[in-house]
Amino acid sequence: MPRAALCIAAAATAALATCWVWRHSVRDKFFQATNGAKSSANKSTCAVQGLAGLIGNTPLVRIASLSSATGCEIVAKAEFLNPGGSVKDRVALHIIQDAFAGGRLTEGGLITEGTAGSTGVSLAMIAHAYGCRCHIAMPDDAAQEKGLMLEALGATVQRMRPVSITNPDHFVNVARRNAQQPNSIFADQFENLANFRAHLQTGHEVWEQCSGRLDGFVCGAGTGGTIAGVSTYLKQQQPDVKVYLIDPPGSSLYNKVTRGVMYTKQEAEGKRLKNPFDTITEGIGINRQTANFSLARIDGAFQGTDREAVEMAAYLLRNDGLFVGSSAAMNCVGAVKLARKLGPGHTIATILCDGGQRYLLCTTTASGMLY
């Protein structure tokens, strides 16, 4: 492996370790096993049972700078404090547990997925806890740090050129074919409703941590699992909670929500590209409706730009010390837009999907300088 790649891998591993230590320093009171952990916590030591017990129950953080600027209380789930460093730990755990419960996967089996990175990191890590192997197919334009992290976690990684989902060589289709053997599953995070069910718990946590005082929720969508699960739970508790989508450049979801048509100008005749998502925001934005997204209960949508996301990431770092990834920054852009729409005095929640450690190359290249 080239020396530069080794340096990046070492930095990425160190960043994950730092995040893990930070997580333990702030989460003593959240030590509860969740999402069907194999056994209950030892009450005498407050210890959770294995890796599964560390996933979820993340803190809700008030973002002081954005709250002050908007006159609203803007809060966010610190999902980068999950052991795998992202919100995708929740999804990966539910998918694997569902497969074991249904007899489709046993110890020693293979888990495959087509992903731009974070879900793969979560699957690779959790697979070890269940005695399984992991194979990830991913686009070769995804953040380099993610691929190196996957390999460091023991997954086999297959990098593919970005092509249409209808192409047999799309990384998702390649991952699906790789699961056509005994004792193996294709995680299928876009269509697998275990994704949606995982985020019903996320919604429950948001509601409880806000003490039932919440006016709005906003986040982006890729698989659609987060916004679907959270919106469903919140609307069950309080139908008047406003749920908004924030959509990046090249995605059709904004038009789907606001006009009922899955279309974006990048798809116009003569303008369609092999990869229409010319954006730094990895993990959100899509040009098709997934099974998970179809369950979302959304009141409206905003569009965000790469410039807004990059400036928001820098703003949060300078003013709050929060080093977040591109999709988390876009979610905060959406939170500000919703705060301005609703006006001062409201409480708005969003998701900090992951930290900025996985985007060092693309973020610093896009922004020139974070500080």
VEXTOR-75121 format. One record per residue (C-alpha): x, y, z. Coordinates in nm, 4 decimals, m for minus. Layout:
residues N
atom u->X, v->Y, w->Z
...
This chain:
residues 371
atom u->0.0000, v->0.0000, w->0.0000
atom u->0.1435, v->0.3489, w->m0.0866
atom u->0.2875, v->0.5453, w->0.2040
atom u->0.0206, v->0.8182, w->0.1686
atom u->m0.2560, v->0.5585, w->0.1909
atom u->m0.0939, v->0.4081, w->0.5019
atom u->m0.0828, v->0.7525, w->0.6617
atom u->m0.4499, v->0.8091, w->0.5839
atom u->m0.5415, v->0.4661, w->0.7225
atom u->m0.3459, v->0.5367, w->1.0418
atom u->m0.5098, v->0.8784, w->1.0785
atom u->m0.8547, v->0.7338, w->1.0186
atom u->m0.7977, v->0.4571, w->1.2741
atom u->m0.6656, v->0.7082, w->1.5285
atom u->m0.9665, v->0.9326, w->1.4688
atom u->m1.2052, v->0.6421, w->1.5287
atom u->m1.0200, v->0.5530, w->1.8497
atom u->m1.0383, v->0.9145, w->1.9695
atom u->m1.4104, v->0.9251, w->1.8951
atom u->m1.4595, v->0.5995, w->2.0875
atom u->m1.2772, v->0.7360, w->2.3964
atom u->m1.4813, v->1.0576, w->2.3789
atom u->m1.7998, v->0.8545, w->2.3550
atom u->m1.7215, v->0.6708, w->2.6795
atom u->m1.6369, v->0.9940, w->2.8595
atom u->m1.9776, v->1.1514, w->2.7925
atom u->m2.2129, v->0.8558, w->2.7855
atom u->m2.2013, v->0.6912, w->3.1309
atom u->m2.5649, v->0.7733, w->3.1936
atom u->m2.6698, v->0.6247, w->2.8595
atom u->m2.5293, v->0.2775, w->2.9337
atom u->m2.8325, v->0.0678, w->2.8506
atom u->m2.8463, v->m0.2254, w->2.6110
atom u->m3.0750, v->m0.1498, w->2.3158
atom u->m3.2168, v->m0.2932, w->1.9983
atom u->m3.2493, v->m0.6512, w->2.1235
atom u->m2.9045, v->m0.6994, w->2.2758
atom u->m2.8442, v->m1.0630, w->2.3614
atom u->m2.8879, v->m1.0141, w->2.7380
atom u->m2.9659, v->m0.7378, w->2.9839
atom u->m2.7061, v->m0.5153, w->3.1474
atom u->m2.5315, v->m0.6198, w->3.4679
atom u->m2.7058, v->m0.3886, w->3.7129
atom u->m2.4226, v->m0.3951, w->3.9665
atom u->m2.1667, v->m0.2556, w->3.7211
atom u->m2.3953, v->m0.0760, w->3.4717
atom u->m2.2130, v->m0.2691, w->3.1993
atom u->m2.3823, v->m0.3320, w->2.8686
atom u->m2.3713, v->m0.6654, w->2.6893
atom u->m2.1165, v->m0.6463, w->2.4130
atom u->m2.1058, v->m0.4240, w->2.1092
atom u->m2.4837, v->m0.4238, w->2.0570
atom u->m2.5306, v->m0.2528, w->2.3925
atom u->m2.3139, v->0.0397, w->2.2839
atom u->m2.5304, v->0.1271, w->1.9845
atom u->m2.7995, v->0.3901, w->2.0156
atom u->m2.9070, v->0.6062, w->2.3102
atom u->m2.6729, v->0.8754, w->2.1810
atom u->m2.6805, v->1.2156, w->2.3531
atom u->m2.8921, v->1.5007, w->2.2226
atom u->m2.6742, v->1.8100, w->2.1937
atom u->m2.7966, v->2.1711, w->2.1884
atom u->m2.6114, v->2.3589, w->1.9135
atom u->m2.5597, v->2.6915, w->2.0864
atom u->m2.4426, v->2.8926, w->1.7855
atom u->m2.7367, v->2.7980, w->1.5649
atom u->m2.9843, v->2.8374, w->1.8504
atom u->m2.8571, v->3.1880, w->1.9223
atom u->m2.8571, v->3.2850, w->1.5543
atom u->m3.2140, v->3.1676, w->1.4874
atom u->m3.3930, v->3.2265, w->1.8179
atom u->m3.4950, v->2.8593, w->1.8157
atom u->m3.3670, v->2.5692, w->2.0201
atom u->m3.1728, v->2.3612, w->1.7672
atom u->m3.0744, v->2.0194, w->1.8981
atom u->m2.9127, v->1.7220, w->1.7285
atom u->m2.8552, v->1.3527, w->1.7924
atom u->m2.4797, v->1.2969, w->1.8245
atom u->m2.4754, v->0.9795, w->1.6147
atom u->m2.1002, v->1.0080, w->1.5607
atom u->m2.0714, v->0.8751, w->1.9173
atom u->m2.1910, v->0.5302, w->1.8139
atom u->m1.8999, v->0.2805, w->1.8298
atom u->m1.8698, v->0.2688, w->1.4515
atom u->m1.8802, v->0.6469, w->1.4348
atom u->m2.2128, v->0.6942, w->1.2556
atom u->m2.5899, v->0.6591, w->1.2568
atom u->m2.5514, v->0.3526, w->1.0347
atom u->m2.4586, v->0.1387, w->1.3363
atom u->m2.8296, v->0.1281, w->1.4207
atom u->m2.9235, v->0.0035, w->1.0755
atom u->m2.6448, v->m0.2540, w->1.0494
atom u->m2.7318, v->m0.4005, w->1.3895
atom u->m3.1018, v->m0.4377, w->1.3032
atom u->m3.0285, v->m0.5940, w->0.9643
atom u->m2.7931, v->m0.8530, w->1.1141
atom u->m3.0203, v->m0.9307, w->1.4090
atom u->m3.3192, v->m0.9728, w->1.1749
atom u->m3.1207, v->m1.2121, w->0.9558
atom u->m3.0149, v->m1.4219, w->1.2548
atom u->m3.3676, v->m1.4230, w->1.3998
atom u->m3.5092, v->m1.5345, w->1.0633
atom u->m3.2544, v->m1.8131, w->1.0177
atom u->m3.1126, v->m1.6563, w->0.7007
atom u->m2.7703, v->m1.6070, w->0.8584
atom u->m2.5676, v->m1.8045, w->1.1109
atom u->m2.2217, v->m1.7746, w->1.2606
atom u->m1.9538, v->m1.7953, w->0.9923
atom u->m2.1842, v->m1.6491, w->0.7271
atom u->m2.1216, v->m1.3682, w->0.4799
atom u->m2.2797, v->m1.0210, w->0.4825
atom u->m2.2580, v->m0.8177, w->0.1604
atom u->m2.3627, v->m0.4622, w->0.0845
atom u->m2.3232, v->m0.1925, w->m0.1776
atom u->m2.2477, v->0.1317, w->0.0035
atom u->m2.0543, v->0.4555, w->m0.0189
atom u->m1.8947, v->0.3761, w->0.3140
atom u->m2.0598, v->0.4385, w->0.6519
atom u->m2.3011, v->0.1440, w->0.6386
atom u->m2.0116, v->m0.0729, w->0.5296
atom u->m1.8024, v->0.0374, w->0.8272
atom u->m2.0899, v->m0.0486, w->1.0617
atom u->m2.1558, v->m0.3859, w->0.8982
atom u->m1.7875, v->m0.4792, w->0.8988
atom u->m1.7541, v->m0.3976, w->1.2677
atom u->m2.0784, v->m0.5619, w->1.3858
atom u->m2.0172, v->m0.8689, w->1.1674
atom u->m1.7213, v->m0.9574, w->1.3912
atom u->m1.9454, v->m0.9465, w->1.6994
atom u->m2.1687, v->m1.2093, w->1.5357
atom u->m1.8860, v->m1.4241, w->1.3978
atom u->m1.9527, v->m1.3296, w->1.0345
atom u->m1.7528, v->m1.2073, w->0.7364
atom u->m1.8239, v->m0.8896, w->0.5401
atom u->m1.7826, v->m0.7942, w->0.1741
atom u->m1.8437, v->m0.4353, w->0.0588
atom u->m1.8822, v->m0.3087, w->m0.2988
atom u->m1.8483, v->0.0689, w->m0.3160
atom u->m1.8136, v->0.3491, w->m0.5744
atom u->m1.4530, v->0.4447, w->m0.6343
atom u->m1.5314, v->0.8155, w->m0.5880
atom u->m1.6330, v->0.7697, w->m0.2221
atom u->m1.4125, v->0.9208, w->0.0471
atom u->m1.0795, v->0.7366, w->0.0477
atom u->m1.0793, v->0.7254, w->0.4280
atom u->m1.3909, v->0.5055, w->0.4276
atom u->m1.2378, v->0.2410, w->0.2030
atom u->m0.9235, v->0.2295, w->0.4133
atom u->m1.1305, v->0.2025, w->0.7307
atom u->m1.3267, v->m0.0891, w->0.5828
atom u->m1.0083, v->m0.2745, w->0.5036
atom u->m0.8701, v->m0.2007, w->0.8501
atom u->m1.1873, v->m0.3562, w->0.9947
atom u->m1.1271, v->m0.6761, w->0.7983
atom u->m1.3876, v->m0.6375, w->0.5239
atom u->m1.3081, v->m0.7244, w->0.1651
atom u->m1.3620, v->m0.4137, w->m0.0477
atom u->m1.4541, v->m0.4038, w->m0.4168
atom u->m1.4352, v->m0.0563, w->m0.5722
atom u->m1.6563, v->0.0093, w->m0.8754
atom u->m1.6955, v->0.2926, w->m1.1260
atom u->m2.0212, v->0.4874, w->m1.0651
atom u->m2.2910, v->0.3788, w->m1.3130
atom u->m2.6699, v->0.3801, w->m1.3246
atom u->m2.8524, v->0.1502, w->m1.0813
atom u->m2.9968, v->m0.0245, w->m1.3896
atom u->m2.6442, v->m0.1333, w->m1.4906
atom u->m2.5453, v->m0.4849, w->m1.3742
atom u->m2.2083, v->m0.3409, w->m1.2694
atom u->m2.3575, v->m0.0863, w->m1.0287
atom u->m2.1952, v->m0.1491, w->m0.6923
atom u->m2.5291, v->m0.2375, w->m0.5298
atom u->m2.6045, v->m0.4987, w->m0.7979
atom u->m2.2554, v->m0.6436, w->m0.7618
atom u->m2.3067, v->m0.6764, w->m0.3852
atom u->m2.6415, v->m0.8500, w->m0.4434
atom u->m2.4789, v->m1.1093, w->m0.6710
atom u->m2.2040, v->m1.1712, w->m0.4166
atom u->m2.4684, v->m1.2893, w->m0.1679
atom u->m2.5937, v->m1.5707, w->m0.3919
atom u->m2.4349, v->m1.8479, w->m0.1877
atom u->m2.5355, v->m2.0484, w->0.1210
atom u->m2.5375, v->m1.8728, w->0.4592
atom u->m2.5042, v->m1.5250, w->0.3146
atom u->m2.7231, v->m1.2151, w->0.3039
atom u->m2.7371, v->m0.8998, w->0.0975
atom u->m2.7963, v->m0.6268, w->0.3579
atom u->m2.9980, v->m0.4216, w->0.1064
atom u->m3.0153, v->m0.1111, w->0.3245
atom u->m3.2238, v->0.0823, w->0.0688
atom u->m3.5120, v->m0.1650, w->0.0552
atom u->m3.4728, v->m0.3628, w->0.3772
atom u->m3.7359, v->m0.2323, w->0.6212
atom u->m3.5159, v->m0.3278, w->0.9157
atom u->m3.3635, v->0.0128, w->0.8361
atom u->m3.6967, v->0.1871, w->0.8975
atom u->m3.7601, v->m0.0144, w->1.2142
atom u->m3.4177, v->0.0750, w->1.3541
atom u->m3.5060, v->0.4426, w->1.3335
atom u->m3.8363, v->0.4086, w->1.5127
atom u->m3.6060, v->0.3763, w->1.8143
atom u->m3.4152, v->0.6873, w->1.7045
atom u->m3.7433, v->0.8760, w->1.6930
atom u->m3.8333, v->0.7453, w->2.0384
atom u->m3.5020, v->0.8717, w->2.1764
atom u->m3.5464, v->1.2161, w->2.0183
atom u->m3.8960, v->1.2472, w->2.1643
atom u->m3.7912, v->1.1371, w->2.5128
atom u->m3.4801, v->1.3559, w->2.5182
atom u->m3.6891, v->1.6577, w->2.4156
atom u->m3.9381, v->1.5709, w->2.6928
atom u->m4.2132, v->1.5732, w->2.4332
atom u->m4.1513, v->1.9395, w->2.3468
atom u->m4.0591, v->1.9354, w->1.9795
atom u->m4.1863, v->2.1481, w->1.6919
atom u->m3.9851, v->2.0237, w->1.3965
atom u->m3.7452, v->1.7612, w->1.2655
atom u->m3.5295, v->1.7841, w->0.9539
atom u->m3.2748, v->1.5599, w->0.7833
atom u->m3.1565, v->1.4411, w->0.4445
atom u->m3.2376, v->1.1058, w->0.2885
atom u->m3.0418, v->0.8445, w->0.0994
atom u->m3.1953, v->0.5114, w->0.1901
atom u->m3.4736, v->0.7085, w->0.3583
atom u->m3.4631, v->0.4953, w->0.6723
atom u->m3.3801, v->0.7743, w->0.9164
atom u->m3.6427, v->1.0242, w->0.8071
atom u->m3.9028, v->0.7487, w->0.7677
atom u->m3.8520, v->0.5910, w->1.1087
atom u->m3.8098, v->0.9149, w->1.3008
atom u->m4.1018, v->1.0905, w->1.1294
atom u->m4.3330, v->0.7945, w->1.1858
atom u->m4.2575, v->0.7803, w->1.5566
atom u->m4.2771, v->1.1568, w->1.6076
atom u->m4.6064, v->1.1876, w->1.4183
atom u->m4.7517, v->0.9075, w->1.6318
atom u->m4.6699, v->1.1111, w->1.9418
atom u->m4.7565, v->1.4548, w->1.8071
atom u->m4.9168, v->1.4842, w->1.4609
atom u->m4.8403, v->1.8572, w->1.4481
atom u->m4.4612, v->1.8077, w->1.4515
atom u->m4.3288, v->1.9455, w->1.1225
atom u->m4.0982, v->1.7079, w->0.9358
atom u->m3.8861, v->1.8474, w->0.6518
atom u->m3.6393, v->1.6955, w->0.4081
atom u->m3.3133, v->1.8713, w->0.3177
atom u->m3.1964, v->1.7598, w->m0.0277
atom u->m2.8489, v->1.8069, w->m0.1864
atom u->m2.7640, v->1.8989, w->m0.5471
atom u->m2.8572, v->1.6386, w->m0.8103
atom u->m3.1195, v->1.4607, w->m0.5991
atom u->m3.4841, v->1.4241, w->m0.7063
atom u->m3.6372, v->1.3910, w->m0.3605
atom u->m3.7078, v->1.7628, w->m0.3211
atom u->m3.9317, v->1.7579, w->m0.6282
atom u->m4.0881, v->1.4300, w->m0.5152
atom u->m4.1934, v->1.5868, w->m0.1846
atom u->m4.2944, v->1.9302, w->m0.3148
atom u->m4.4387, v->1.8416, w->m0.6583
atom u->m4.4998, v->1.4687, w->m0.6485
atom u->m4.2568, v->1.4086, w->m0.9362
atom u->m3.9257, v->1.2228, w->m0.9047
atom u->m3.7241, v->1.4544, w->m1.1280
atom u->m3.4304, v->1.6933, w->m1.1158
atom u->m3.2909, v->1.9265, w->m1.3837
atom u->m2.9734, v->1.7153, w->m1.4013
atom u->m3.1893, v->1.4459, w->m1.5647
atom u->m3.3068, v->1.6690, w->m1.8509
atom u->m3.2412, v->1.5361, w->m2.1998
atom u->m2.8885, v->1.6154, w->m2.3088
atom u->m2.7739, v->1.6894, w->m1.9523
atom u->m2.7911, v->1.3502, w->m1.7818
atom u->m2.4564, v->1.2297, w->m1.6474
atom u->m2.3428, v->0.8835, w->m1.5468
atom u->m2.3238, v->1.0181, w->m1.1938
atom u->m2.5625, v->1.3163, w->m1.1516
atom u->m2.4673, v->1.3639, w->m0.7867
atom u->m2.1972, v->1.6262, w->m0.8360
atom u->m2.1892, v->1.7006, w->m0.4649
atom u->m1.9644, v->1.6534, w->m0.1648
atom u->m2.2526, v->1.5349, w->0.0562
atom u->m2.2050, v->1.1593, w->0.0650
atom u->m2.4844, v->0.9305, w->0.1776
atom u->m2.7840, v->1.1521, w->0.1023
atom u->m2.9670, v->1.2298, w->m0.2205
atom u->m3.1147, v->0.9797, w->m0.4652
atom u->m3.3139, v->0.9660, w->m0.7904
atom u->m3.5502, v->0.6839, w->m0.7023
atom u->m3.7988, v->0.6121, w->m0.4270
atom u->m3.6928, v->0.3378, w->m0.1889
atom u->m3.9155, v->0.1146, w->0.0213
atom u->m3.7891, v->0.2912, w->0.3316
atom u->m3.8462, v->0.6446, w->0.2012
atom u->m4.2009, v->0.5547, w->0.0957
atom u->m4.2891, v->0.5205, w->0.4659
atom u->m4.1703, v->0.8716, w->0.5560
atom u->m4.4272, v->1.1244, w->0.6762
atom u->m4.2923, v->1.4523, w->0.5408
atom u->m4.4541, v->1.7965, w->0.5441
atom u->m4.2141, v->1.9786, w->0.3119
atom u->m3.8627, v->2.0011, w->0.1732
atom u->m3.5678, v->2.2363, w->0.1330
atom u->m3.2779, v->2.2295, w->m0.1104
atom u->m2.9228, v->2.2789, w->0.0115
atom u->m2.6018, v->2.3555, w->m0.1753
atom u->m2.2473, v->2.2287, w->m0.1344
atom u->m2.1392, v->2.5806, w->m0.0412
atom u->m2.3944, v->2.5897, w->0.2407
atom u->m2.2804, v->2.2493, w->0.3670
atom u->m1.9088, v->2.3372, w->0.3599
atom u->m1.9678, v->2.6725, w->0.5286
atom u->m2.1884, v->2.5078, w->0.7908
atom u->m1.9217, v->2.2454, w->0.8679
atom u->m1.6635, v->2.5207, w->0.9170
atom u->m1.9084, v->2.7310, w->1.1218
atom u->m1.9903, v->2.4453, w->1.3609
atom u->m1.6225, v->2.3690, w->1.4110
atom u->m1.5285, v->2.7316, w->1.4795
atom u->m1.8235, v->2.8162, w->1.7024
atom u->m1.9227, v->2.4896, w->1.8728
atom u->m1.6194, v->2.2651, w->1.8396
atom u->m1.8313, v->2.0123, w->1.6499
atom u->m1.6376, v->1.8418, w->1.3703
atom u->m1.9089, v->1.6835, w->1.1558
atom u->m1.9328, v->1.5172, w->0.8168
atom u->m2.0871, v->1.6632, w->0.5036
atom u->m2.4323, v->1.5084, w->0.5441
atom u->m2.4493, v->1.6161, w->0.9098
atom u->m2.3567, v->1.9683, w->0.8029
atom u->m2.6320, v->1.9610, w->0.5395
atom u->m2.8785, v->1.8490, w->0.8070
atom u->m2.7833, v->2.1556, w->1.0110
atom u->m2.8385, v->2.3722, w->0.7026
atom u->m3.1869, v->2.2238, w->0.6940
atom u->m3.2386, v->2.2927, w->1.0648
atom u->m3.1606, v->2.6620, w->1.0114
atom u->m3.3952, v->2.6788, w->0.7123
atom u->m3.6756, v->2.5208, w->0.9162
atom u->m3.6054, v->2.7559, w->1.2088
atom u->m3.6423, v->3.0530, w->0.9757
atom u->m3.9635, v->2.9104, w->0.8346
atom u->m4.1229, v->2.8442, w->1.1734
atom u->m3.9858, v->3.1548, w->1.3443
atom u->m3.8226, v->3.2090, w->1.6865
atom u->m3.9286, v->3.0143, w->1.9913
atom u->m3.9510, v->2.6677, w->1.8389
atom u->m3.7523, v->2.3511, w->1.9095
atom u->m3.6041, v->2.1765, w->1.6066
atom u->m3.4128, v->1.8487, w->1.6013
atom u->m3.1808, v->1.6962, w->1.3444
atom u->m2.9183, v->1.4224, w->1.3100
atom u->m2.5401, v->1.4555, w->1.3219
atom u->m2.4881, v->1.1434, w->1.1098
atom u->m2.1135, v->1.1101, w->1.1518
atom u->m1.7956, v->1.3022, w->1.2237
atom u->m1.5663, v->1.4865, w->0.9866
atom u->m1.2794, v->1.2418, w->1.0277
atom u->m1.4070, v->1.0354, w->0.7334
atom u->m1.4053, v->1.3289, w->0.4942
atom u->m1.0699, v->1.4956, w->0.5542
atom u->m0.9576, v->1.4860, w->0.1918
atom u->m1.2837, v->1.5841, w->0.0204
atom u->m1.3846, v->1.8428, w->0.2825
atom u->m1.0546, v->2.0253, w->0.2914
atom u->m1.0313, v->2.0147, w->m0.0878
atom u->m1.3810, v->2.1603, w->m0.1254
atom u->m1.3398, v->2.4308, w->0.1357
atom u->m0.9743, v->2.5142, w->0.0737
atom u->m0.9316, v->2.5770, w->0.4451
atom u->m1.1682, v->2.4844, w->0.7268
atom u->m1.0524, v->2.7573, w->0.9599
